[in-house]
Amino acid sequence: MKTHIAFFDTKPYDSASFDSHNKDFGYEFHYYEAQLNKDSAVLAKGAEVVCAFVNATIDAKVIDTLVENGVKLIALRSAGFNNVDLQAAKGKIKVVRVPAYSPYAVAEHALALMLTLNRKTHKAYARTREGNFALHGLMGFDMHGKTAGIIGTGKIARILIKTLRAIGMQVLANDLFPDNDFAKETGITYTSLDDLFGKSDIISLHCPLTKETDHLVNHEAIAKMKDGVMIINTGRGKLIDTKALIKGLKSKKIGFAGLDVYEEEEEYFYEDTSDFLMEDDRLARLLSFNNVIITSHQAFFTKEALTNIAQTTLENIQEFVEGKPLTNEVKA
């Protein structure tokens, strides 16, 4: 009997990638466009495994519905798992994830946001397409010699740090578990959040979303930052209090914001909503600032990352099917 896997929140690039890799596994796939939530969970009836993405809502009710319908494994095709109620899953259903699919992709996207905001290449592109070659309003600054504050120093952050050091930036870092050997190797300095906020010209967020980091960037944090600071977030949307961010942008305390994630992104990101009125006032307000760039949670989106996501996800499922220890299991 083939293992039946129900995929939620799938796009054409997802199915193409997983179908290609399934040649080595031979599973039976059923793809659903709907996100996994309390309304769609019943679609998994008859499947042994569900495969969900970052915007799924996997709370206690969803978990109970999945278990009642015979699902035994939740295979997240993402690194983050803050959208899963692990306490509710404990003893009922296994949860696995893809811990690292392409740290280079996310680090490179963070750098792209920095460079685009600074040198305003998005504005220059739009202008020259219309025959406007004026330089007014396009002035940037040398990143060389400036200070970057990096919060969280995991795989993604380390790649970004090495790149920023290569162009001559000073780097301040903050992490619950400082790596002094890495600091010595790269010439960076671990410091407190307050010190990082006060001295950094650019702040980039790369820490996980936890109770402690929820709204890490809030009114109080922003007040400690340099005037005109640039904030980059390719991590999790709720690391930033959007209301505080908007206030900081309006007061010009924040000079630039590059966001690949947004704390209420579920209704918009990955979807084409261009024919509808945007009902999220805060997202609409952010999009109105000319010093803000928002991308649709695409930092991971490279060919290499999709390959690694599909391969690791199917290997996670294979371990479960064969009764082996789950290398990438997530536990409460």
C-alpha atoms as a printed R data frame, in Angstrom:
    type eleno elety resid chain resno       x      y       z
1   ATOM     1    CA   MET     A     1   0.000  0.000   0.000
2   ATOM     2    CA   LYS     A     2   1.299  3.426  -0.954
3   ATOM     3    CA   THR     A     3   1.530  6.045   1.762
4   ATOM     4    CA   HIS     A     4  -1.087  8.725   1.159
5   ATOM     5    CA   ILE     A     5   0.095 12.319   1.734
6   ATOM     6    CA   ALA     A     6  -2.245 15.335   1.746
7   ATOM     7    CA   PHE     A     7  -0.501 18.594   0.819
8   ATOM     8    CA   PHE     A     8  -2.032 21.895   1.900
9   ATOM     9    CA   ASP     A     9  -1.423 25.446   0.642
10  ATOM    10    CA   THR     A    10   0.181 24.131  -2.526
11  ATOM    11    CA   LYS     A    11   1.165 26.178  -5.537
12  ATOM    12    CA   PRO     A    12   2.260 24.924  -8.969
13  ATOM    13    CA   TYR     A    13   5.948 25.164  -8.037
14  ATOM    14    CA   ASP     A    14   5.313 22.982  -4.951
15  ATOM    15    CA   SER     A    15   3.636 20.176  -6.866
16  ATOM    16    CA   ALA     A    16   6.234 20.282  -9.643
17  ATOM    17    CA   SER     A    17   9.079 19.984  -7.138
18  ATOM    18    CA   PHE     A    18   7.518 17.219  -5.044
19  ATOM    19    CA   ASP     A    19   6.354 15.236  -8.090
20  ATOM    20    CA   SER     A    20   9.896 15.319  -9.440
21  ATOM    21    CA   HIS     A    21  11.411 13.998  -6.201
22  ATOM    22    CA   ASN     A    22   8.679 11.429  -5.596
23  ATOM    23    CA   LYS     A    23  10.142  9.228  -8.316
24  ATOM    24    CA   ASP     A    24  12.526  7.912  -5.673
25  ATOM    25    CA   PHE     A    25   9.816  7.336  -3.048
26  ATOM    26    CA   GLY     A    26   6.588  6.316  -4.781
27  ATOM    27    CA   TYR     A    27   4.107  8.004  -2.419
28  ATOM    28    CA   GLU     A    28   0.547  8.953  -3.341
29  ATOM    29    CA   PHE     A    29   0.042 12.716  -3.330
30  ATOM    30    CA   HIS     A    30  -3.138 14.765  -3.057
31  ATOM    31    CA   TYR     A    31  -2.692 18.515  -3.422
32  ATOM    32    CA   TYR     A    32  -5.024 21.114  -1.921
33  ATOM    33    CA   GLU     A    33  -4.786 24.868  -2.466
34  ATOM    34    CA   ALA     A    34  -6.407 25.586   0.906
35  ATOM    35    CA   GLN     A    35  -4.255 26.356   3.924
36  ATOM    36    CA   LEU     A    36  -4.448 23.818   6.725
37  ATOM    37    CA   ASN     A    37  -6.846 25.112   9.383
38  ATOM    38    CA   LYS     A    38  -9.979 24.074  11.278
39  ATOM    39    CA   ASP     A    39 -12.111 24.334   8.139
40  ATOM    40    CA   SER     A    40  -9.847 22.423   5.761
41  ATOM    41    CA   ALA     A    41  -8.412 19.759   8.093
42  ATOM    42    CA   VAL     A    42 -11.211 17.327   7.186
43  ATOM    43    CA   LEU     A    43  -9.763 17.134   3.647
44  ATOM    44    CA   ALA     A    44  -6.950 15.013   5.072
45  ATOM    45    CA   LYS     A    45  -9.314 12.109   5.808
46  ATOM    46    CA   GLY     A    46  -7.746  8.912   4.509
47  ATOM    47    CA   ALA     A    47  -4.206 10.299   4.516
48  ATOM    48    CA   GLU     A    48  -1.475  9.015   6.820
49  ATOM    49    CA   VAL     A    49   0.533 12.222   6.478
50  ATOM    50    CA   VAL     A    50  -0.283 15.897   6.004
51  ATOM    51    CA   CYS     A    51   2.270 18.308   4.601
52  ATOM    52    CA   ALA     A    52   1.777 21.957   5.557
53  ATOM    53    CA   PHE     A    53   3.539 25.272   5.046
54  ATOM    54    CA   VAL     A    54   4.320 28.306   7.225
55  ATOM    55    CA   ASN     A    55   0.884 29.921   7.254
56  ATOM    56    CA   ALA     A    56  -1.012 26.826   8.379
57  ATOM    57    CA   THR     A    57  -2.908 27.051  11.663
58  ATOM    58    CA   ILE     A    58  -2.218 23.789  13.438
59  ATOM    59    CA   ASP     A    59  -3.878 24.310  16.798
60  ATOM    60    CA   ALA     A    60  -5.460 21.794  19.187
61  ATOM    61    CA   LYS     A    61  -8.710 21.634  17.217
62  ATOM    62    CA   VAL     A    62  -6.923 20.982  13.924
63  ATOM    63    CA   ILE     A    63  -4.728 18.333  15.536
64  ATOM    64    CA   ASP     A    64  -7.755 16.534  16.986
65  ATOM    65    CA   THR     A    65  -9.467 16.585  13.580
66  ATOM    66    CA   LEU     A    66  -6.377 15.158  11.885
67  ATOM    67    CA   VAL     A    67  -6.015 12.396  14.470
68  ATOM    68    CA   GLU     A    68  -9.709 11.509  14.221
69  ATOM    69    CA   ASN     A    69  -9.295 11.148  10.468
70  ATOM    70    CA   GLY     A    70  -6.330  8.804  10.731
71  ATOM    71    CA   VAL     A    71  -3.405 11.173  10.191
72  ATOM    72    CA   LYS     A    72  -0.290 10.054  12.039
73  ATOM    73    CA   LEU     A    73   2.343 12.581  10.926
74  ATOM    74    CA   ILE     A    74   2.480 16.329  10.299
75  ATOM    75    CA   ALA     A    75   5.343 17.041   7.908
76  ATOM    76    CA   LEU     A    76   6.129 20.746   7.839
77  ATOM    77    CA   ARG     A    77   7.892 21.845   4.671
78  ATOM    78    CA   SER     A    78   9.379 24.779   6.547
79  ATOM    79    CA   ALA     A    79  11.910 25.455   9.272
80  ATOM    80    CA   GLY     A    80   9.534 27.363  11.539
81  ATOM    81    CA   PHE     A    81   7.068 25.501  13.734
82  ATOM    82    CA   ASN     A    82   5.612 28.287  15.889
83  ATOM    83    CA   ASN     A    83   2.265 27.735  14.137
84  ATOM    84    CA   VAL     A    84   1.947 24.239  15.661
85  ATOM    85    CA   ASP     A    85   0.516 23.596  19.132
86  ATOM    86    CA   LEU     A    86   3.170 21.094  20.163
87  ATOM    87    CA   GLN     A    87   1.583 20.518  23.560
88  ATOM    88    CA   ALA     A    88  -1.662 19.496  21.868
89  ATOM    89    CA   ALA     A    89   0.272 17.213  19.502
90  ATOM    90    CA   LYS     A    90   2.201 15.497  22.310
91  ATOM    91    CA   GLY     A    91   1.319 11.825  22.497
92  ATOM    92    CA   LYS     A    92  -1.183 12.124  19.621
93  ATOM    93    CA   ILE     A    93   0.718 12.852  16.436
94  ATOM    94    CA   LYS     A    94   4.322 13.266  15.334
95  ATOM    95    CA   VAL     A    95   5.642 16.536  13.885
96  ATOM    96    CA   VAL     A    96   8.705 16.905  11.646
97  ATOM    97    CA   ARG     A    97  10.181 19.896   9.839
98  ATOM    98    CA   VAL     A    98  12.878 20.986   7.387
99  ATOM    99    CA   PRO     A    99  15.430 22.685   9.649
100 ATOM   100    CA   ALA     A   100  17.588 24.170   6.888
101 ATOM   101    CA   TYR     A   101  16.809 24.312   3.191
102 ATOM   102    CA   SER     A   102  19.009 27.149   1.954
103 ATOM   103    CA   PRO     A   103  20.501 29.567   4.451
104 ATOM   104    CA   TYR     A   104  22.287 31.240   1.545
105 ATOM   105    CA   ALA     A   105  18.956 32.121  -0.088
106 ATOM   106    CA   VAL     A   106  17.640 33.945   2.985
107 ATOM   107    CA   ALA     A   107  20.941 35.678   3.742
108 ATOM   108    CA   GLU     A   108  21.207 36.873   0.151
109 ATOM   109    CA   HIS     A   109  17.650 38.190   0.223
110 ATOM   110    CA   ALA     A   110  18.344 40.127   3.422
111 ATOM   111    CA   LEU     A   111  21.362 41.690   1.708
112 ATOM   112    CA   ALA     A   112  19.251 42.473  -1.370
113 ATOM   113    CA   LEU     A   113  16.737 44.338   0.784
114 ATOM   114    CA   MET     A   114  19.532 46.346   2.405
115 ATOM   115    CA   LEU     A   115  21.127 47.294  -0.904
116 ATOM   116    CA   THR     A   116  17.821 48.107  -2.589
117 ATOM   117    CA   LEU     A   117  16.627 50.334   0.233
118 ATOM   118    CA   ASN     A   118  19.978 52.093   0.479
119 ATOM   119    CA   ARG     A   119  20.714 52.660  -3.216
120 ATOM   120    CA   LYS     A   120  17.042 52.897  -4.248
121 ATOM   121    CA   THR     A   121  17.508 50.681  -7.272
122 ATOM   122    CA   HIS     A   122  13.774 49.920  -7.332
123 ATOM   123    CA   LYS     A   123  13.042 53.628  -7.805
124 ATOM   124    CA   ALA     A   124  15.808 54.044 -10.381
125 ATOM   125    CA   TYR     A   125  14.427 51.118 -12.390
126 ATOM   126    CA   ALA     A   126  10.916 52.598 -12.451
127 ATOM   127    CA   ARG     A   127  12.249 56.041 -13.416
128 ATOM   128    CA   THR     A   128  14.512 55.021 -16.267
129 ATOM   129    CA   ARG     A   129  11.768 52.857 -17.769
130 ATOM   130    CA   GLU     A   130   9.867 56.133 -18.223
131 ATOM   131    CA   GLY     A   131  12.850 58.044 -19.581
132 ATOM   132    CA   ASN     A   132  13.666 59.831 -16.314
133 ATOM   133    CA   PHE     A   133  17.396 59.695 -15.658
134 ATOM   134    CA   ALA     A   134  17.529 62.320 -12.885
135 ATOM   135    CA   LEU     A   135  19.423 61.441  -9.720
136 ATOM   136    CA   HIS     A   136  17.376 63.554  -7.316
137 ATOM   137    CA   GLY     A   137  16.077 61.434  -4.448
138 ATOM   138    CA   LEU     A   138  18.330 58.468  -5.195
139 ATOM   139    CA   MET     A   139  21.244 59.234  -2.880
140 ATOM   140    CA   GLY     A   140  22.397 56.380  -0.675
141 ATOM   141    CA   PHE     A   141  25.249 55.877   1.779
142 ATOM   142    CA   ASP     A   142  28.420 53.809   1.880
143 ATOM   143    CA   MET     A   143  27.709 50.661   3.853
144 ATOM   144    CA   HIS     A   144  31.469 50.299   4.282
145 ATOM   145    CA   GLY     A   145  32.381 51.522   7.739
146 ATOM   146    CA   LYS     A   146  28.819 51.446   9.047
147 ATOM   147    CA   THR     A   147  27.608 49.163  11.850
148 ATOM   148    CA   ALA     A   148  25.181 46.281  11.363
149 ATOM   149    CA   GLY     A   149  23.346 44.779  14.308
150 ATOM   150    CA   ILE     A   150  22.482 41.111  13.795
151 ATOM   151    CA   ILE     A   151  20.003 39.544  16.216
152 ATOM   152    CA   GLY     A   152  20.420 35.768  16.220
153 ATOM   153    CA   THR     A   153  23.566 34.141  14.844
154 ATOM   154    CA   GLY     A   154  22.402 30.871  13.329
155 ATOM   155    CA   LYS     A   155  23.305 29.562   9.878
156 ATOM   156    CA   ILE     A   156  21.552 32.320   7.929
157 ATOM   157    CA   ALA     A   157  22.942 35.125  10.055
158 ATOM   158    CA   ARG     A   158  26.490 33.767   9.865
159 ATOM   159    CA   ILE     A   159  26.429 33.833   6.063
160 ATOM   160    CA   LEU     A   160  25.088 37.392   6.124
161 ATOM   161    CA   ILE     A   161  27.664 38.452   8.722
162 ATOM   162    CA   LYS     A   162  30.562 37.167   6.610
163 ATOM   163    CA   THR     A   163  29.183 39.058   3.596
164 ATOM   164    CA   LEU     A   164  28.760 42.290   5.527
165 ATOM   165    CA   ARG     A   165  32.256 41.973   6.962
166 ATOM   166    CA   ALA     A   166  33.589 41.449   3.444
167 ATOM   167    CA   ILE     A   167  32.255 44.850   2.377
168 ATOM   168    CA   GLY     A   168  33.786 46.519   5.401
169 ATOM   169    CA   MET     A   169  30.912 46.770   7.851
170 ATOM   170    CA   GLN     A   170  31.354 46.509  11.598
171 ATOM   171    CA   VAL     A   171  29.031 43.912  13.131
172 ATOM   172    CA   LEU     A   172  27.436 43.787  16.554
173 ATOM   173    CA   ALA     A   173  25.603 40.565  17.355
174 ATOM   174    CA   ASN     A   174  23.181 39.329  19.982
175 ATOM   175    CA   ASP     A   175  22.379 35.720  20.713
176 ATOM   176    CA   LEU     A   176  21.265 33.748  23.765
177 ATOM   177    CA   PHE     A   177  24.240 31.477  23.134
178 ATOM   178    CA   PRO     A   178  27.186 33.573  21.911
179 ATOM   179    CA   ASP     A   179  29.788 31.724  19.854
180 ATOM   180    CA   ASN     A   180  33.087 33.298  20.856
181 ATOM   181    CA   ASP     A   181  35.068 31.243  18.349
182 ATOM   182    CA   PHE     A   182  32.880 32.548  15.502
183 ATOM   183    CA   ALA     A   183  33.213 36.087  16.859
184 ATOM   184    CA   LYS     A   184  36.988 35.800  16.886
185 ATOM   185    CA   GLU     A   185  37.054 34.273  13.410
186 ATOM   186    CA   THR     A   186  34.895 37.004  11.853
187 ATOM   187    CA   GLY     A   187  35.878 39.993  13.960
188 ATOM   188    CA   ILE     A   188  32.400 40.681  15.324
189 ATOM   189    CA   THR     A   189  31.334 41.646  18.829
190 ATOM   190    CA   TYR     A   190  28.571 40.047  20.863
191 ATOM   191    CA   THR     A   191  26.739 42.621  22.933
192 ATOM   192    CA   SER     A   192  23.468 43.400  24.704
193 ATOM   193    CA   LEU     A   193  20.291 44.246  22.797
194 ATOM   194    CA   ASP     A   194  20.289 47.768  24.187
195 ATOM   195    CA   ASP     A   195  23.862 48.352  22.997
196 ATOM   196    CA   LEU     A   196  23.062 46.852  19.591
197 ATOM   197    CA   PHE     A   197  19.944 49.007  19.214
198 ATOM   198    CA   GLY     A   198  21.853 52.158  20.140
199 ATOM   199    CA   LYS     A   199  24.883 51.706  17.877
200 ATOM   200    CA   SER     A   200  23.611 49.993  14.722
201 ATOM   201    CA   ASP     A   201  22.940 51.716  11.411
202 ATOM   202    CA   ILE     A   202  21.254 48.595  10.062
203 ATOM   203    CA   ILE     A   203  19.475 45.979  12.195
204 ATOM   204    CA   SER     A   204  18.647 42.564  10.739
205 ATOM   205    CA   LEU     A   205  16.487 39.997  12.536
206 ATOM   206    CA   HIS     A   206  17.419 36.313  12.398
207 ATOM   207    CA   CYS     A   207  16.201 34.911  15.715
208 ATOM   208    CA   PRO     A   208  13.363 32.392  16.157
209 ATOM   209    CA   LEU     A   209   9.908 33.528  17.234
210 ATOM   210    CA   THR     A   210   9.350 32.636  20.875
211 ATOM   211    CA   LYS     A   211   7.445 34.154  23.783
212 ATOM   212    CA   GLU     A   212  10.588 36.133  24.577
213 ATOM   213    CA   THR     A   213  11.105 37.471  21.045
214 ATOM   214    CA   ASP     A   214   7.439 38.211  20.214
215 ATOM   215    CA   HIS     A   215   7.432 41.958  19.343
216 ATOM   216    CA   LEU     A   216  11.135 42.179  20.085
217 ATOM   217    CA   VAL     A   217  11.129 45.362  18.028
218 ATOM   218    CA   ASN     A   218   8.550 47.495  19.835
219 ATOM   219    CA   HIS     A   219   8.076 51.127  20.873
220 ATOM   220    CA   GLU     A   220  10.702 50.879  23.619
221 ATOM   221    CA   ALA     A   221  13.280 49.188  21.381
222 ATOM   222    CA   ILE     A   222  12.792 51.668  18.550
223 ATOM   223    CA   ALA     A   223  13.251 54.591  20.937
224 ATOM   224    CA   LYS     A   224  16.751 53.275  21.718
225 ATOM   225    CA   MET     A   225  17.793 53.099  18.059
226 ATOM   226    CA   LYS     A   226  19.756 55.593  15.986
227 ATOM   227    CA   ASP     A   227  17.756 58.154  14.057
228 ATOM   228    CA   GLY     A   228  17.275 56.915  10.489
229 ATOM   229    CA   VAL     A   229  18.034 53.272  11.302
230 ATOM   230    CA   MET     A   230  17.333 50.580   8.707
231 ATOM   231    CA   ILE     A   231  15.402 47.517   9.911
232 ATOM   232    CA   ILE     A   232  15.426 44.248   7.959
233 ATOM   233    CA   ASN     A   233  13.210 41.258   8.812
234 ATOM   234    CA   THR     A   234  13.513 37.973   6.933
235 ATOM   235    CA   GLY     A   235  12.676 35.918  10.031
236 ATOM   236    CA   ARG     A   236   9.157 35.920  11.465
237 ATOM   237    CA   GLY     A   237   6.610 38.698  11.168
238 ATOM   238    CA   LYS     A   238   5.748 38.870  14.847
239 ATOM   239    CA   LEU     A   239   9.310 39.793  15.756
240 ATOM   240    CA   ILE     A   240   8.174 43.346  14.942
241 ATOM   241    CA   ASP     A   241   5.244 45.229  16.434
242 ATOM   242    CA   THR     A   242   3.769 46.659  13.234
243 ATOM   243    CA   LYS     A   243   2.017 49.526  15.039
244 ATOM   244    CA   ALA     A   244   5.338 50.589  16.587
245 ATOM   245    CA   LEU     A   245   7.096 50.244  13.225
246 ATOM   246    CA   ILE     A   246   4.586 52.534  11.525
247 ATOM   247    CA   LYS     A   247   4.955 55.119  14.293
248 ATOM   248    CA   GLY     A   248   8.745 54.948  13.924
249 ATOM   249    CA   LEU     A   249   8.491 55.438  10.164
250 ATOM   250    CA   LYS     A   250   6.126 58.394  10.521
251 ATOM   251    CA   SER     A   251   8.434 60.093  13.025
252 ATOM   252    CA   LYS     A   252  11.449 59.345  10.775
253 ATOM   253    CA   LYS     A   253  13.141 57.532  13.666
254 ATOM   254    CA   ILE     A   254  13.193 54.567  11.273
255 ATOM   255    CA   GLY     A   255  14.682 55.594   7.943
256 ATOM   256    CA   PHE     A   256  14.121 52.347   6.055
257 ATOM   257    CA   ALA     A   257  12.320 49.020   6.532
258 ATOM   258    CA   GLY     A   258  12.766 45.878   4.471
259 ATOM   259    CA   LEU     A   259  10.218 43.206   5.331
260 ATOM   260    CA   ASP     A   260   9.931 39.747   3.828
261 ATOM   261    CA   VAL     A   261   7.480 38.779   6.576
262 ATOM   262    CA   TYR     A   262   4.550 40.482   8.277
263 ATOM   263    CA   GLU     A   263   2.783 39.562  11.493
264 ATOM   264    CA   GLU     A   264  -0.663 39.249   9.859
265 ATOM   265    CA   GLU     A   265   0.511 37.900   6.516
266 ATOM   266    CA   GLU     A   266  -1.696 34.804   6.320
267 ATOM   267    CA   GLU     A   267  -4.497 36.453   4.321
268 ATOM   268    CA   TYR     A   268  -2.208 38.001   1.725
269 ATOM   269    CA   PHE     A   269   1.223 36.442   1.295
270 ATOM   270    CA   TYR     A   270   1.522 33.805  -1.456
271 ATOM   271    CA   GLU     A   271  -1.831 34.936  -2.921
272 ATOM   272    CA   ASP     A   272  -2.815 37.316  -5.722
273 ATOM   273    CA   THR     A   273  -5.150 39.837  -4.089
274 ATOM   274    CA   SER     A   274  -4.644 42.592  -6.655
275 ATOM   275    CA   ASP     A   275  -8.325 42.567  -7.664
276 ATOM   276    CA   PHE     A   276  -9.563 43.110  -4.112
277 ATOM   277    CA   LEU     A   277  -9.648 46.026  -1.700
278 ATOM   278    CA   MET     A   278  -6.950 45.608   0.953
279 ATOM   279    CA   GLU     A   279  -8.739 45.394   4.290
280 ATOM   280    CA   ASP     A   280  -5.600 45.237   6.421
281 ATOM   281    CA   ASP     A   281  -5.081 48.906   7.287
282 ATOM   282    CA   ARG     A   282  -1.613 48.384   8.743
283 ATOM   283    CA   LEU     A   283  -0.299 46.518   5.706
284 ATOM   284    CA   ALA     A   284  -1.812 49.159   3.440
285 ATOM   285    CA   ARG     A   285  -0.124 51.865   5.513
286 ATOM   286    CA   LEU     A   286   3.255 50.140   5.275
287 ATOM   287    CA   LEU     A   287   2.911 49.845   1.511
288 ATOM   288    CA   SER     A   288   2.295 53.590   1.298
289 ATOM   289    CA   PHE     A   289   5.788 54.481   2.588
290 ATOM   290    CA   ASN     A   290   8.377 55.065  -0.128
291 ATOM   291    CA   ASN     A   291  11.154 53.931   2.218
292 ATOM   292    CA   VAL     A   292   9.602 50.528   2.867
293 ATOM   293    CA   ILE     A   293  10.026 47.422   0.723
294 ATOM   294    CA   ILE     A   294   7.784 44.432   1.373
295 ATOM   295    CA   THR     A   295   8.333 41.109  -0.332
296 ATOM   296    CA   SER     A   296   5.971 38.166  -0.053
297 ATOM   297    CA   HIS     A   297   7.894 35.804   2.253
298 ATOM   298    CA   GLN     A   298  10.099 34.903  -0.687
299 ATOM   299    CA   ALA     A   299  13.547 34.958   0.905
300 ATOM   300    CA   PHE     A   300  13.723 31.152   0.795
301 ATOM   301    CA   PHE     A   301  12.476 30.961  -2.802
302 ATOM   302    CA   THR     A   302  15.324 29.593  -4.903
303 ATOM   303    CA   LYS     A   303  15.633 26.465  -7.026
304 ATOM   304    CA   GLU     A   304  18.093 25.010  -4.565
305 ATOM   305    CA   ALA     A   305  15.802 25.649  -1.599
306 ATOM   306    CA   LEU     A   306  12.777 24.016  -3.240
307 ATOM   307    CA   THR     A   307  14.911 20.991  -4.044
308 ATOM   308    CA   ASN     A   308  16.126 20.711  -0.455
309 ATOM   309    CA   ILE     A   309  12.615 21.210   0.951
310 ATOM   310    CA   ALA     A   310  11.127 18.439  -1.171
311 ATOM   311    CA   GLN     A   311  13.996 16.030  -0.575
312 ATOM   312    CA   THR     A   312  14.170 16.548   3.184
313 ATOM   313    CA   THR     A   313  10.381 16.424   3.604
314 ATOM   314    CA   LEU     A   314  10.127 13.117   1.763
315 ATOM   315    CA   GLU     A   315  13.085 11.710   3.706
316 ATOM   316    CA   ASN     A   316  11.356 12.737   6.948
317 ATOM   317    CA   ILE     A   317   8.242 10.858   5.827
318 ATOM   318    CA   GLN     A   318  10.295  7.847   4.784
319 ATOM   319    CA   GLU     A   319  11.836  7.628   8.261
320 ATOM   320    CA   PHE     A   320   8.357  7.637   9.768
321 ATOM   321    CA   VAL     A   321   6.982  5.041   7.353
322 ATOM   322    CA   GLU     A   322   9.937  2.730   8.026
323 ATOM   323    CA   GLY     A   323   9.675  3.170  11.802
324 ATOM   324    CA   LYS     A   324  13.079  4.791  12.118
325 ATOM   325    CA   PRO     A   325  14.034  7.564  14.579
326 ATOM   326    CA   LEU     A   326  12.842 10.913  13.239
327 ATOM   327    CA   THR     A   327  15.901 13.033  12.567
328 ATOM   328    CA   ASN     A   328  13.947 16.274  12.280
329 ATOM   329    CA   GLU     A   329  11.186 15.677  14.811
330 ATOM   330    CA   VAL     A   330   9.852 18.672  16.721
331 ATOM   331    CA   LYS     A   331   8.743 18.019  20.305
332 ATOM   332    CA   ALA     A   332   7.057 20.104  22.988
